[in-house]
Amino acid sequence: MSEAASRTWANENAEVDIEVHNLSVGSGDGRVLLRDLNFEVSHGDVFIVMGPSGCGKSLLMRTFVGLQEPIAGDIFYDGQNFTRADPEERRQIMSKLGVLFQSPALFTSMTLAENVALPLSEFTDLSPPRIRELASLKLALVGLRGFEGYYPNEISGGMQKRAGLARAIALDPHVLLADEPSAGLDPITSRLLDDLILELSQSLGTTVVVVSHELPSIFSIGDDSILLDSEARTIVARGNPKELLAQSQDPRVQRFLRRGQWKRAA
């Protein structure tokens, strides 16, 4: 492992956790789907990557975790270039990230506790009893105390999302990446998951990046955001979602942020 990798998140007081420089991402046939992305994610923020369906939000998330290689540009975590890192350096960086995909991607043949234990087994040298203890603790943090022995098909979709979140925070990540966490959930369950993400962010000091087109979530939890546009194929707005709604004169911003009814009952 290089010296650079060993310094990952060495500066716990850094003001910026993620930097995206001149990033362009495309499809397998070489088409550019997102181009010239430049933005930073400040430490401790809940940062929203928003935009309509098909604008490339999930593609960007896949690039953040190395499942999609960019056409050009770089992603930095705590000053270290993730895009150009070697496999061992990437593994070290990934050990500091938590990822919640749109589908919780739980292993159906494993119990909830076994699913949450996977990152602990892969990235730590903890004993099996300690791993089981921590897995139970993470499940308790997301409101699933007592469900350690359940299998994913034995619980609801909302509970599966929470179990996926428990696995994502198993290693107390510095950055949590969540792809459409409230998609497919009823409004009450969605609100509870939003509240849980905020609580975990505040209690763990975690920087959170949420990919979403759900306006209730965007306005409820977002500190900062970028808006992607499918026609421009790039960022067309940056800022706090509520401030963008109130101040932006860009019709693309207003069209996206004023869709339907977004306010939730208090």
Secondary structure, DSSP 8 states (H G I E B T S, - for coil): --HHHHTTT--TT-SEEEEEEEEEEE-TTS-EEEEEEEEEEETT-EEEEE-STTSSHHHHHHHHTTSS--SEEEEEETTEESTT--HHHHHHHHTTEEEE-SS----TTS-HHHHHHHHHHHH----HHHHHHHHHHHHHHTT-TT-TT--GGGS-HHHHHHHHHHHHTTT--SEEEEESTTTT--HHHHHHHHHHHHHHHHHHT-EEEEEE--HHHHHHH-SEEEEEETTTTEEEEES-HHHHHHH---HHHHHHHTSS------
